[in-house]
Amino acid sequence: MIAPGADAPDADAKLTTVGFAEPLVLAATEIDRQSFRTDTFIPKRLKIPSIDVNAVIQPVGKDRLDRMDTPTETDEVGWYRYGAKAGATGNVVLSGHLDDLSGPAIFANLGDLRLGESVTLQRGKKAIAYEVVSVERYRLEDVPLASIFAATQAERLQLITCAGPYDPEYGYRDRIVVTAIAKS
């Protein structure tokens, strides 16, 4: 490319090699390696053995109020399709129901998870295991949505369900948020 206002090079001019340098090779950090994974996938199954969860995952979007939607079936889990895929950097966000009119639903025992317990996302023969690093309960107005849905350098999994007393007008007033990090 020639800079504006500069003369074009002479077609008969000879190029002279001044020298050359070896390419610079830098060691990649673990985060750098994760950001270049090619085995990402849309999760189809969630397994949490410690609380007896083995659920089908359905993609969900946003509801009419622009919030993450929930799965229509209470024995299934919703994957937020605008978030990360399993195996990618960022937050994979899954939601599930606490209960329905007939009793406990898929995430009824989500708040019983303990640090270090294992959570697995699968699609066919692909699977990624995560380790629980936090289990938090928030008032609805205090849920850290920016953190849950943020783009991150780590491979994180966020599991969300309702909690607390039920208000017939507003629904459940609390949320349980479980954060897990992909195991290496």
Secondary structure, DSSP 8 states (H G I E B T S, - for coil): ---TT-----TT-----------------HHHHHHT----B---EEEEGGGTEEEEEEEE-B-TTSSB---SSTTSEEEETTS--BTSSEEEEEEE-SEETTEE-TTTTGGG--TT-EEEEEETTEEEEEEEEEEEEEEGGG--HHHHH---SSEEEEEEEEEEEEETTTEEEEEEEEEEEE--
